[in-house]
Amino acid sequence: MSNLKILSKEEVAISLDELLQWRFENDKLKAEFLFKDFKQAFAFISIIAIESEKLNHHPEWSNIYNKVTFILSTHDVGDKITSLDIDLATSISRAANNFIGE
């Protein structure tokens, strides 16, 4: 993974134009998703766990009842943002939109 390109702040900003739930804060990507209840939030987390394994990129997350919060950065390049973070953020947003849209 050490050959990953660190994205500039401009590149991150361009990527976030399409990831409306996400913000760039303290050199990390952050997002918060609200679900109908804990059961729905937990089902969502389970899907993200599988997607994270596929990408071999694991988010920092927390869950309080129906709220799931993510913080993304690539640890292997010094906690900077890479395309891997954008890919995972995109997958997380897509999955959240599927749940929230139900």
FENWORA-V511386 format. One record per helix or strand. SS is the DSSP state (helix for helix, strand for strand). FROM is the first residue (numbers start at 1). LEN is the number of residues. If there is no record, write none. Layout:
SS,FROM,LEN
SS,FROM,LEN
//
This chain:
strand,6,1
helix,9,8
strand,23,3
strand,28,7
helix,38,18
strand,60,5
strand,67,6
strand,74,1
helix,75,3
strand,80,1
strand,82,1
helix,83,18
//
